[in-house]
Amino acid sequence: MLHFTFANGALGADLQALDTVALVGIVVALLVGGMVKGVVSIGVPLVAMPILSHFLPIKDAVLLLSMPIILGNIPQALEGGELLPTVRRIALPLIGTVVGNIVGVSVLIALVPHRAQAAAGAFLMLAALLLLAAPRLTLTPRWAGPAGLVLGFGAALMESIASVPGPLLAMYLIATGATGKAFTKRIAIILVVSIVTLVATFSGGAHASWSDLVISACASIPVIAGMLLVRPLRDRLPPAAFRVVVLVFVVAAAAQMILKSGVLAGGHGA
């Protein structure tokens, strides 16, 4: 077993208790998540979360993935300027994500581990099915605001419990006509605000420490390495087909998470 010293952090303490095989498995999960993101840009958590759930409690996995998401989206949120005007345009989904994360973290902390795993699996499956179906909605200006508030709240719940806010946010932004750089900038801003709220809520409830955040930031290293590794292959692979294969894997992995939790059988899982 590898031994490290982590100061006063739930994530650090749980990592310290793991053996070498589990630690390597966590690094591999982050590396694979980065590789998939490098090819199809569907996001690291969607792929990494089912793998991480084999080694860590869901609460720890959500916290571990928080800083890679923040660090990965800050450059896109700042790109091209126009930050404040963009924030004003997406004010309601931003409010929804802040409230949703406060509620979602409270729910996640209150859930017993096997129920948290089942909830995360259900949200992962929903996220993958939404991306597979690729629903194309159209929202008129009249409905864009209320829908943004509701979908922002829902996305934050998915972020807090399974670390996958992207599908609902993508649905909303596409439905309001955001494309190209505008889409990328808006979803990046929402994600950064969402994860900062999540981390602040964890920290405010004494469920995360500075050492946990440093560990989470270090988790960005294998993610970035994975993205760089597949860069030469990115243009040679058929992204659409690869995307479907990945999402089918996520649905199967999410189903396995739900079965492993034992909630369907009325037990507490393994």
MIPAKOL-125810 format. One record per residue: residue number from 1; x, y, z of N, C-alpha, C in turn. Coordinates in steps of 0.001 Angstrom, whole numbers. Example, Ala and Ser with C-alpha at 12.3 -4.5 7.8 and 13.67 -1.06 7.14 Angstrom:
<pts>
num, n.X, n.Y, n.Z, ca.X, ca.Y, ca.Z, c.X, c.Y, c.Z
1, 13190, -5690, 7800, 12300, -4500, 7800, 13200, -3300, 7800
2, 12850, -2250, 7080, 13670, -1060, 7140, 12900, 30, 7870
</pts>
This chain:
<pts>
num, n.X, n.Y, n.Z, ca.X, ca.Y, ca.Z, c.X, c.Y, c.Z
1, 855, -1202, 0, 0, 0, 0, 887, 1247, 0
2, 452, 2251, -800, 1164, 3524, -771, 658, 4358, 392
3, 1540, 5110, 1009, 1132, 5946, 2141, 1457, 7405, 1849
4, 463, 8265, 2048, 636, 9700, 1874, 113, 10395, 3121
5, 412, 11671, 3235, -120, 12471, 4333, -995, 13575, 3768
6, -2278, 13540, 4103, -3225, 14550, 3645, -3804, 15248, 4868
7, -3874, 16566, 4812, -4291, 17330, 5994, -5793, 17565, 6008
8, -6450, 16981, 7003, -7826, 17343, 7354, -8790, 17364, 6177
9, -8690, 16452, 5249, -9612, 16418, 4124, -10269, 15065, 4001
10, -11597, 15062, 3761, -12312, 13797, 3607, -11801, 13046, 2388
11, -11628, 13756, 1285, -11123, 13131, 61, -9710, 12603, 277
12, -8855, 13419, 884, -7493, 13000, 1145, -7423, 11778, 2046
13, -8257, 11762, 3089, -8250, 10635, 4025, -8695, 9346, 3332
14, -9718, 9447, 2483, -10203, 8254, 1784, -9184, 7757, 761
15, -8500, 8676, 78, -7451, 8269, -854, -6298, 7596, -126
16, -5981, 8116, 1048, -4879, 7567, 1840, -5147, 6115, 2230
17, -6435, 5765, 2363, -6790, 4411, 2784, -6778, 3407, 1632
18, -6632, 3888, 393, -6685, 3003, -761, -5337, 2320, -997
19, -5382, 1157, -1652, -4135, 483, -2012, -3652, 981, -3374
20, -2495, 479, -3798, -1871, 952, -5032, -2754, 700, -6247
21, -3386, -472, -6296, -4234, -816, -7447, -5375, 182, -7599
22, -6012, 542, -6485, -7122, 1494, -6531, -6644, 2876, -6968
23, -5499, 3312, -6467, -4964, 4623, -6861, -4640, 4659, -8351
24, -4063, 3559, -8842, -3783, 3481, -10284, -5093, 3495, -11066
25, -6113, 2809, -10551, -7420, 2800, -11216, -8019, 4192, -11329
26, -7850, 5010, -10292, -8359, 6384, -10315, -7637, 7205, -11378
27, -6314, 7068, -11438, -5539, 7786, -12460, -5967, 7347, -13852
28, -6181, 6043, -14034, -6614, 5526, -15338, -7987, 6087, -15717
29, -8897, 6172, -14732, -10226, 6727, -14997, -10124, 8163, -15507
30, -9276, 8963, -14874, -9093, 10353, -15292, -8418, 10427, -16659
31, -7452, 9558, -16893, -6749, 9525, -18178, -7716, 9160, -19306
32, -8523, 8120, -19088, -9487, 7697, -20109, -10524, 8789, -20347
33, -10980, 9436, -19265, -11915, 10544, -19428, -11337, 11644, -20297
34, -10066, 11973, -20069, -9406, 12984, -20887, -9268, 12552, -22335
35, -8971, 11271, -22567, -8826, 10764, -23931, -10151, 10849, -24694
36, -11238, 10473, -24025, -12548, 10543, -24683, -12922, 11989, -24976
37, -12669, 12868, -24019, -12961, 14289, -24240, -12142, 14829, -25413
38, -10896, 14372, -25525, -10053, 14834, -26606, -10566, 14446, -27982
39, -11339, 13349, -28057, -11855, 12892, -29347, -13249, 13433, -29629
40, -14146, 13344, -28638, -15549, 13680, -28923, -16088, 14839, -28096
41, -15290, 15380, -27168, -15682, 16567, -26382, -16985, 16380, -25611
42, -17245, 15162, -25098, -18482, 14970, -24351, -18290, 15215, -22865
43, -17058, 15466, -22443, -16819, 15777, -21041, -16196, 14618, -20278
44, -15327, 14960, -19363, -14605, 13966, -18573, -15509, 13222, -17587
45, -16377, 13904, -16834, -17123, 13213, -15771, -18008, 12077, -16277
46, -18595, 12253, -17463, -19520, 11250, -17978, -18851, 9890, -18090
47, -17579, 9877, -18477, -16842, 8618, -18633, -16121, 8228, -17345
48, -15548, 9209, -16658, -14732, 8900, -15475, -15572, 8479, -14278
49, -16754, 9042, -14113, -17540, 8783, -12907, -17877, 7305, -12697
50, -18342, 6561, -13727, -18629, 5140, -13481, -17400, 4353, -13039
51, -16221, 4723, -13554, -14991, 4023, -13168, -14589, 4423, -11748
52, -14642, 5717, -11459, -14264, 6194, -10127, -15151, 5600, -9035
53, -16410, 5322, -9369, -17342, 4806, -8363, -16932, 3439, -7841
54, -16038, 2741, -8573, -15547, 1450, -8091, -14507, 1625, -6985
55, -13925, 2810, -6892, -12815, 3025, -5951, -13139, 4039, -4850
56, -14071, 4948, -5125, -14345, 6043, -4196, -15841, 6165, -3933
57, -16229, 6668, -2756, -17623, 7052, -2547, -18012, 8148, -3543
58, -19284, 8209, -3892, -19751, 9176, -4892, -19411, 10599, -4473
59, -19540, 10903, -3179, -19221, 12262, -2714, -17778, 12618, -3054
60, -16861, 11678, -2827, -15449, 11919, -3126, -15213, 12068, -4628
61, -15896, 11237, -5417, -15716, 11289, -6867, -16183, 12637, -7421
62, -17308, 13131, -6928, -17809, 14440, -7361, -16801, 15529, -7014
63, -16268, 15481, -5802, -15294, 16487, -5373, -13997, 16376, -6176
64, -13551, 15155, -6440, -12310, 14956, -7196, -12415, 15546, -8601
65, -13588, 15466, -9212, -13762, 15944, -10586, -14032, 17442, -10670
66, -14207, 18105, -9529, -14629, 19505, -9554, -13574, 20431, -10158
67, -12342, 20341, -9712, -11319, 21256, -10199, -10936, 21013, -11658
68, -10850, 19758, -12140, -10618, 19583, -13577, -11669, 20268, -14443
69, -12925, 20258, -13987, -13983, 20922, -14757, -13780, 22434, -14732
70, -13489, 22993, -13553, -13266, 24442, -13454, -12083, 24864, -14315
71, -10957, 24186, -14133, -9734, 24569, -14842, -9881, 24378, -16349
72, -10666, 23388, -16747, -10858, 23151, -18173, -11763, 24160, -18847
73, -12637, 24815, -18067, -13616, 25723, -18661, -13290, 27202, -18503
74, -12389, 27561, -17582, -12058, 28975, -17396, -11532, 29623, -18680
75, -10591, 28990, -19406, -10110, 29639, -20642, -11222, 29893, -21652
76, -12158, 28942, -21785, -13262, 29126, -22728, -14239, 30189, -22240
77, -14409, 30296, -20917, -15313, 31317, -20381, -14771, 32726, -20627
78, -13446, 32879, -20601, -12823, 34195, -20768, -12514, 34528, -22224
79, -12550, 33535, -23086, -12150, 33736, -24480, -13045, 34759, -25180
80, -12424, 35697, -25852, -13166, 36662, -26663, -13765, 37827, -25898
81, -13507, 37925, -24582, -14070, 39040, -23812, -15580, 38924, -23684
82, -16263, 40085, -23588, -17733, 40126, -23494, -18259, 39282, -22318
83, -17502, 39251, -21218, -17896, 38393, -20102, -19185, 38864, -19433
84, -19237, 40137, -19038, -20429, 40639, -18336, -21677, 40621, -19206
85, -21611, 41066, -20487, -22802, 40955, -21335, -23296, 39520, -21471
86, -22361, 38572, -21563, -22750, 37168, -21676, -23401, 36684, -20390
87, -22838, 37086, -19255, -23421, 36704, -17960, -24848, 37223, -17847
88, -25086, 38449, -18314, -26451, 39006, -18256, -27418, 38188, -19112
89, -26945, 37702, -20252, -27823, 36927, -21140, -28206, 35581, -20530
90, -27355, 35040, -19681, -27622, 33715, -19104, -27850, 33818, -17595
91, -28357, 34963, -17150, -28519, 35202, -15712, -29432, 34159, -15056
92, -30561, 33835, -15688, -31510, 32907, -15060, -30966, 31484, -14938
93, -30364, 30910, -15992, -29753, 29592, -15765, -28626, 29630, -14740
94, -27906, 30748, -14647, -26872, 30861, -13622, -27484, 30821, -12228
95, -28586, 31545, -12038, -29272, 31525, -10743, -29758, 30112, -10440
96, -30312, 29448, -11459, -30780, 28073, -11282, -29682, 27125, -10852
97, -28476, 27296, -11439, -27375, 26399, -11084, -26873, 26645, -9665
98, -26853, 27907, -9250, -26407, 28210, -7881, -27350, 27560, -6873
99, -28655, 27778, -7056, -29637, 27198, -6130, -29604, 25676, -6212
100, -29504, 25153, -7440, -29502, 23706, -7629, -28327, 23032, -6961
101, -27156, 23658, -6996, -25991, 23045, -6352, -26093, 23080, -4837
102, -26631, 24159, -4297, -26818, 24228, -2843, -27756, 23105, -2386
103, -28854, 22928, -3134, -29801, 21859, -2809, -29162, 20490, -3058
104, -28498, 20355, -4216, -27942, 19069, -4604, -26871, 18565, -3667
105, -25970, 19451, -3230, -24926, 19035, -2290, -25553, 18600, -967
106, -26572, 19318, -529, -27256, 18931, 711, -27869, 17538, 584
107, -28468, 17272, -588, -29051, 15947, -827, -27965, 14881, -855
108, -26866, 15153, -1575, -25786, 14179, -1692, -25191, 13843, -331
109, -24969, 14850, 507, -24388, 14627, 1830, -25342, 13818, 2712
110, -26650, 14046, 2528, -27642, 13353, 3351, -27848, 11903, 2925
111, -27569, 11593, 1660, -27803, 10238, 1170, -26792, 9253, 1760
112, -27273, 8082, 2110, -26352, 7016, 2511, -25598, 6564, 1267
113, -24398, 5979, 1418, -23548, 5701, 250, -24198, 4908, -865
114, -24947, 3832, -542, -25501, 3016, -1624, -26588, 3771, -2388
115, -27331, 4629, -1700, -28345, 5426, -2401, -27697, 6536, -3231
116, -26598, 7092, -2732, -25874, 8092, -3517, -25338, 7469, -4799
117, -24840, 6224, -4718, -24339, 5540, -5902, -25470, 5273, -6893
118, -26624, 4864, -6388, -27766, 4611, -7271, -28240, 5899, -7941
119, -28299, 6992, -7173, -28729, 8273, -7739, -27753, 8749, -8800
120, -26448, 8608, -8529, -25438, 9003, -9509, -25564, 8170, -10772
121, -25778, 6865, -10619, -25960, 6007, -11785, -27171, 6400, -12604
122, -28269, 6734, -11933, -29479, 7148, -12645, -29251, 8449, -13413
123, -28571, 9408, -12805, -28285, 10673, -13487, -27322, 10469, -14659
124, -26332, 9595, -14488, -25419, 9297, -15587, -26160, 8668, -16757
125, -27058, 7734, -16462, -27824, 7099, -17522, -28706, 8121, -18233
126, -29357, 8993, -17471, -30183, 10038, -18069, -29344, 10930, -18966
127, -28159, 11314, -18497, -27287, 12183, -19280, -26894, 11527, -20598
128, -26490, 10260, -20532, -26083, 9563, -21748, -27242, 9388, -22718
129, -28424, 9061, -22197, -29594, 8891, -23069, -29989, 10208, -23731
130, -29876, 11311, -22987, -30170, 12619, -23579, -29214, 12928, -24726
131, -27930, 12613, -24519, -26947, 12879, -25565, -27125, 11941, -26750
132, -27518, 10687, -26492, -27766, 9748, -27579, -28974, 10177, -28410
133, -30024, 10614, -27709, -31232, 11049, -28417, -31053, 12396, -29081
134, -30130, 13210, -28544, -29839, 14545, -29072, -31119, 15332, -29364
135, -31957, 15553, -28334, -33212, 16268, -28573, -32973, 17703, -29024
136, -33761, 18122, -29986, -33638, 19475, -30531, -34905, 20254, -30190
137, -34839, 21031, -29138, -35967, 21861, -28743, -35741, 23282, -29236
138, -36826, 24035, -29330, -36725, 25445, -29673, -37524, 26236, -28651
139, -36873, 27190, -28016, -37529, 28009, -27002, -37702, 29429, -27523
140, -38908, 29951, -27415, -39142, 31339, -27775, -38588, 32234, -26668
141, -38326, 33504, -26952, -37818, 34406, -25902, -38690, 34429, -24656
142, -40002, 34248, -24851, -40920, 34266, -23707, -40624, 33130, -22724
143, -40263, 31954, -23260, -40053, 30786, -22424, -38591, 30536, -22088
144, -37697, 31249, -22738, -36264, 31007, -22545, -35836, 31241, -21092
145, -36336, 32327, -20486, -35957, 32652, -19115, -36420, 31611, -18108
146, -37743, 31327, -18051, -38208, 30305, -17102, -37575, 28940, -17339
147, -37433, 28563, -18612, -36814, 27264, -18916, -35361, 27238, -18467
148, -34668, 28367, -18629, -33279, 28445, -18193, -33143, 28260, -16695
149, -34072, 28852, -15945, -34051, 28707, -14488, -34244, 27248, -14089
150, -35243, 26602, -14707, -35570, 25212, -14369, -34466, 24261, -14819
151, -34003, 24410, -16079, -32975, 23506, -16589, -31626, 23755, -15910
152, -31346, 25013, -15540, -30132, 25300, -14782, -30161, 24612, -13429
153, -31323, 24640, -12785, -31495, 23951, -11501, -31301, 22445, -11681
154, -31927, 21883, -12715, -31804, 20444, -12970, -30379, 20043, -13297
155, -29693, 20875, -14091, -28302, 20588, -14436, -27422, 20596, -13195
156, -27702, 21506, -12276, -26913, 21590, -11040, -27146, 20379, -10152
157, -28375, 19879, -10128, -28632, 18648, -9378, -27819, 17492, -9959
158, -27782, 17419, -11300, -26995, 16383, -11953, -25508, 16579, -11659
159, -25071, 17833, -11582, -23669, 18133, -11252, -23345, 17710, -9825
160, -24219, 18049, -8887, -23950, 17783, -7478, -23914, 16297, -7168
161, -24778, 15530, -7834, -24935, 14126, -7473, -24145, 13190, -8386
162, -23922, 13604, -9663, -23215, 12715, -10591, -22144, 13425, -11397
163, -21949, 14723, -11191, -20915, 15500, -11871, -21130, 15585, -13382
164, -22406, 15562, -13837, -22684, 15634, -15280, -23777, 16671, -15593
165, -23472, 17962, -15526, -24476, 18985, -15835, -24640, 19246, -17321
166, -23674, 18816, -18139, -23596, 19214, -19537, -24813, 18981, -20401
167, -25435, 17770, -20381, -26532, 17519, -21308, -27700, 18491, -21194
168, -28165, 18763, -19986, -29288, 19694, -19831, -28900, 21110, -20242
169, -27682, 21519, -19899, -27226, 22850, -20302, -27120, 22946, -21819
170, -26607, 21890, -22441, -26504, 21888, -23908, -27882, 21963, -24549
171, -28844, 21216, -24019, -30215, 21267, -24532, -30758, 22689, -24490
172, -30560, 23340, -23337, -31091, 24699, -23172, -30431, 25673, -24138
173, -29114, 25649, -24218, -28405, 26616, -25055, -28718, 26415, -26539
174, -28802, 25158, -26968, -29171, 24890, -28364, -30594, 25365, -28634
175, -31494, 25127, -27673, -32892, 25525, -27856, -33063, 27039, -27929
176, -32123, 27789, -27335, -32212, 29255, -27394, -31397, 29834, -28541
177, -30838, 28963, -29377, -30169, 29423, -30585, -28683, 29684, -30446
178, -28073, 29295, -29320, -26634, 29512, -29149, -25859, 28483, -29972
179, -24917, 28948, -30767, -24092, 28064, -31587, -22639, 28525, -31540
180, -21755, 27647, -31988, -20356, 28006, -32151, -19725, 28552, -30889
181, -19027, 29690, -31050, -18296, 30283, -29936, -19235, 30767, -28830
182, -20422, 31240, -29218, -21385, 31696, -28203, -21816, 30534, -27316
183, -22078, 29383, -27936, -22451, 28190, -27171, -21332, 27804, -26212
184, -20101, 27727, -26739, -18955, 27307, -25929, -18731, 28253, -24753
185, -18820, 29545, -25002, -18575, 30531, -23949, -19659, 30463, -22880
186, -20908, 30372, -23297, -22003, 30370, -22324, -21983, 29126, -21445
187, -21781, 27964, -22062, -21785, 26744, -21242, -20567, 26722, -20323
188, -19445, 27280, -20765, -18251, 27335, -19918, -18489, 28223, -18704
189, -19114, 29380, -18908, -19400, 30286, -17785, -20329, 29612, -16777
190, -21389, 28968, -17282, -22341, 28308, -16391, -21649, 27196, -15605
191, -20802, 26431, -16276, -20109, 25336, -15600, -19161, 25847, -14521
192, -18423, 26908, -14821, -17501, 27461, -13822, -18270, 27944, -12597
193, -19342, 28703, -12809, -20153, 29199, -11679, -20755, 28029, -10913
194, -21226, 27026, -11655, -21849, 25871, -11023, -20876, 25127, -10125
195, -19670, 24855, -10645, -18712, 24067, -9857, -18148, 24885, -8694
196, -17952, 26186, -8892, -17488, 27034, -7784, -18522, 27005, -6656
197, -19809, 27062, -7016, -20861, 26976, -6000, -20833, 25632, -5295
198, -20654, 24568, -6087, -20586, 23224, -5507, -19440, 23112, -4501
199, -18252, 23577, -4901, -17081, 23499, -4020, -17292, 24352, -2776
200, -17855, 25548, -2956, -18101, 26433, -1815, -19101, 25803, -843
201, -20109, 25116, -1382, -21108, 24474, -526, -20488, 23308, 232
202, -19679, 22505, -461, -18948, 21425, 215, -18075, 21988, 1330
203, -17319, 23045, 1014, -16389, 23620, 1986, -17125, 24267, 3148
204, -18229, 24959, 2848, -18997, 25625, 3894, -19587, 24651, 4888
205, -19874, 23442, 4414, -20408, 22419, 5312, -19326, 21565, 5934
206, -18072, 22004, 5813, -16917, 21284, 6367, -16775, 19890, 5781
207, -17221, 19726, 4515, -17074, 18430, 3854, -15944, 18449, 2830
208, -15220, 19556, 2741, -14057, 19648, 1854, -13069, 20633, 2465
209, -11780, 20354, 2296, -10741, 21226, 2815, -9872, 21717, 1661
210, -8935, 22607, 1991, -8009, 23097, 964, -7186, 21956, 391
211, -6835, 20983, 1218, -6061, 19849, 697, -6879, 19043, -306
212, -8198, 18943, -77, -9065, 18264, -1038, -9050, 18986, -2382
213, -9081, 20317, -2341, -9092, 21093, -3580, -7766, 20972, -4314
214, -6669, 20893, -3555, -5361, 20705, -4191, -5304, 19336, -4871
215, -5827, 18311, -4204, -5866, 16971, -4793, -6719, 16982, -6056
216, -7871, 17653, -5988, -8746, 17749, -7150, -8058, 18469, -8307
217, -7312, 19546, -7978, -6571, 20259, -9026, -5522, 19353, -9665
218, -4867, 18528, -8855, -3870, 17591, -9387, -4515, 16552, -10301
219, -5809, 16294, -10084, -6519, 15341, -10942, -6625, 15845, -12379
220, -6391, 17146, -12584, -6408, 17700, -13942, -5240, 17188, -14780
221, -4160, 16772, -14116, -2950, 16373, -14852, -3195, 15154, -15742
222, -3750, 14033, -15206, -4019, 12909, -16110, -5093, 13210, -17143
223, -6041, 14086, -16802, -7062, 14475, -17786, -6407, 15169, -18983
224, -5555, 16150, -18702, -4860, 16870, -19770, -3947, 15926, -20545
225, -3272, 15013, -19830, -2401, 14045, -20497, -3203, 13174, -21465
226, -4387, 12763, -21055, -5232, 11963, -21933, -5645, 12720, -23187
227, -5979, 13986, -23025, -6359, 14810, -24178, -5189, 14962, -25151
228, -3991, 15141, -24601, -2810, 15299, -25460, -2450, 13994, -26157
229, -2652, 12869, -25467, -2310, 11575, -26050, -3124, 11271, -27306
230, -4404, 11656, -27306, -5255, 11296, -28448, -5271, 12368, -29528
231, -4599, 13483, -29290, -4629, 14554, -30286, -4217, 14070, -31681
232, -3158, 13250, -31821, -2800, 12786, -33167, -3869, 11894, -33811
233, -4704, 11238, -32979, -5725, 10334, -33507, -7064, 11011, -33739
234, -7210, 12223, -33208, -8519, 12876, -33194, -9142, 12978, -34579
235, -8346, 13328, -35589, -8882, 13544, -36922, -8983, 12258, -37735
236, -8458, 11152, -37215, -8496, 9892, -37951, -9682, 9036, -37560
237, -10231, 9277, -36378, -11354, 8480, -35897, -12677, 9121, -36302
238, -13704, 8311, -36588, -15030, 8875, -36868, -15709, 9316, -35567
239, -15684, 10599, -35237, -16175, 11046, -33922, -17614, 10643, -33627
240, -18497, 10693, -34636, -19908, 10380, -34384, -20069, 8936, -33922
241, -19402, 8006, -34600, -19502, 6595, -34225, -18859, 6356, -32865
242, -17708, 6973, -32637, -17012, 6814, -31364, -17864, 7360, -30226
243, -18547, 8468, -30490, -19405, 9092, -29482, -20518, 8132, -29076
244, -21138, 7469, -30057, -22212, 6525, -29751, -21686, 5366, -28919
245, -20523, 4829, -29284, -19926, 3719, -28531, -19667, 4131, -27080
246, -19121, 5336, -26901, -18826, 5822, -25554, -20105, 5970, -24736
247, -21139, 6530, -25344, -22382, 6762, -24610, -23084, 5459, -24274
248, -23006, 4469, -25167, -23552, 3148, -24855, -22799, 2548, -23664
249, -21466, 2727, -23648, -20677, 2273, -22501, -21144, 2960, -21224
250, -21410, 4253, -21289, -21826, 5001, -20101, -23168, 4488, -19591
251, -24113, 4223, -20515, -25419, 3690, -20105, -25232, 2353, -19391
252, -24393, 1463, -19965, -24155, 159, -19345, -23475, 314, -17984
253, -22486, 1206, -17899, -21778, 1416, -16642, -22706, 2008, -15583
254, -23567, 2930, -15999, -24514, 3535, -15058, -25503, 2495, -14538
255, -25959, 1612, -15442, -26859, 543, -15014, -26167, -368, -14003
256, -24879, -641, -14244, -24120, -1470, -13317, -23979, -791, -11957
257, -23805, 547, -11957, -23728, 1287, -10695, -25018, 1139, -9902
258, -26154, 1229, -10614, -27451, 1118, -9935, -27625, -284, -9359
259, -27278, -1313, -10158, -27408, -2697, -9689, -26485, -2954, -8508
260, -25237, -2438, -8593, -24269, -2654, -7518, -24716, -1999, -6215
261, -25453, -893, -6322, -25899, -192, -5109, -26868, -1040, -4279
262, -27575, -1958, -4955, -28504, -2825, -4251, -29870, -2241, -3998
263, -30143, -1020, -4455, -31425, -391, -4145, -32585, -1108, -4824
264, -32344, -1688, -6009, -33425, -2383, -6722, -33826, -3666, -5996
265, -32870, -4244, -5273, -33150, -5473, -4528, -33520, -5191, -3078
266, -33494, -3887, -2733, -33832, -3515, -1373, -32697, -3668, -384
267, -31469, -3908, -936, -30316, -4073, -47, -29419, -2868, -88
268, -28234, -3005, 448, -27277, -1903, 518, -26126, -2084, -432
269, -26160, -3076, -1317, -25096, -3259, -2294, -23831, -3781, -1679
270, -22858, -3960, -2573, -21580, -4498, -2122, -20767, -3446, -1415
</pts>
